[in-house]
């Protein structure tokens, strides 16, 4: 489509006639009049020429505008977001992101405290760590970013979860669940670890997404760190997320139980070989403990193991091999090769199956065998008031004991299910002498509760004085 200019011919003729008329008048005027008229006609001609030039110029511009489209502005550059990719090795199917020094208050707690919500609940609320369980054992490909998921990641996105995180030291340690502080690892053990990542201080909404590698994703986990003015506005998962592609998001550690003691009194043999108790404390039934046993018993089991035979050796560990004595029945069936004896004994780690009492001593060709009677847990029930008093007394005692892990241990007893487990848990924390423990294992539940409360009250009173 073009723009056409038209010129009015009649208008041009009228202008010519006007100029002739003015010139005729001028011819009849003398001097100044003639000069004045000539100047006026000249100015009028210049104006007409300018008007024609302006019209021609405007027409040219309009024609050019219709013939050529306007230039579009250049596209805005794609936004660039901070992003880091790392390989994270984990034997516990876990990826963690935190500064261990922010969890230094747990370095007196037992190893594995992070599996219990009563231990990590306040840390989760205050943003001291971010972590996720997966179904992968070994290497995880992890990407950290402050931006959105890529188009590729959106197509492969599986379950996700949100956590809070507060950065106060300008760096976080991306690891595989091996950096939790506890009583076996200081909060400052990893100060020079190469896995640290520089991250700006501030509050973050942490979105953890599991990706399906079979759908083209290049990572297993994406952790988005989205800055927040205040993390208090972030609704977070109630436990440590467990994210597996193709499954719904879950959490671990919620409602975690307390102590468990796996007693197996039904597996006690009628007889066993005695090995003297060398420690001042008596390990409790249902625990995995390290006991020093006679080197001769170790050699018997080791020889059976070498011959590919059943290497289980029934053993009674007790202070004395006399009738009526209380001891522990163990039956280790795996023996560490080339163990070295010290003072005629070798340490063996095994489960204490049951507390037993010696019924009689029977001589044999190798010395003597002990006939055993399992001490099965009493079945009498405590009243609700007595149960509450027992746990309350323990809470007061552990607070005053000077144990730096008293918070964890108190909460653990409160979460322990089962009357027997509560008794054994309290006894384990009291560090009683072997003789004292033996006498308690012979009590009914009511008698045991009474004696434990009296023992803790007595120690409590001594501390108060």
HELIX and SHEET records of a PDB file:
HELIX    1   1 UNK A    9  UNK A   27  1                                  19    
HELIX    2   2 UNK A   31  UNK A   67  1                                  37    
HELIX    3   3 UNK A  100  UNK A  106  5                                   7    
HELIX    4   4 UNK A  113  UNK A  115  5                                   3    
HELIX    5   5 UNK A  117  UNK A  125  1                                   9    
HELIX    6   6 UNK A  151  UNK A  156  1                                   6    
HELIX    7   7 UNK A  213  UNK A  215  5                                   3    
HELIX    8   8 UNK A  231  UNK A  233  5                                   3    
HELIX    9   9 UNK A  265  UNK A  267  5                                   3    
HELIX   10  10 UNK A  295  UNK A  306  1                                  12    
HELIX   11  11 UNK A  384  UNK A  400  1                                  17    
HELIX   12  12 UNK A  406  UNK A  415  1                                  10    
HELIX   13  13 UNK A  419  UNK A  430  1                                  12    
HELIX   14  14 UNK A  434  UNK A  440  1                                   7    
HELIX   15  15 UNK A  445  UNK A  464  1                                  20    
SHEET    1   A 5 UNK A  83  UNK A  90  0                                        
SHEET    2   A 5 UNK A 138  UNK A 145 -1                                        
SHEET    3   A 5 UNK A 221  UNK A 228  1                                        
SHEET    4   A 5 UNK A 202  UNK A 211 -1                                        
SHEET    5   A 5 UNK A 157  UNK A 167 -1                                        
SHEET    1   B 6 UNK A 196  UNK A 198  0                                        
SHEET    2   B 6 UNK A 171  UNK A 175 -1                                        
SHEET    3   B 6 UNK A  94  UNK A  98 -1                                        
SHEET    4   B 6 UNK A 130  UNK A 133 -1                                        
SHEET    5   B 6 UNK A 240  UNK A 242  1                                        
SHEET    6   B 6 UNK A 250  UNK A 252 -1                                        
SHEET    1   C 6 UNK A 271  UNK A 276  0                                        
SHEET    2   C 6 UNK A 315  UNK A 318  1                                        
SHEET    3   C 6 UNK A 326  UNK A 330 -1                                        
SHEET    4   C 6 UNK A 354  UNK A 364 -1                                        
SHEET    5   C 6 UNK A 367  UNK A 374 -1                                        
SHEET    6   C 6 UNK A 271  UNK A 276 -1                                        
SHEET    1   D 2 UNK A 288  UNK A 294  0                                        
SHEET    2   D 2 UNK A 345  UNK A 351 -1                                        
END                                                                             
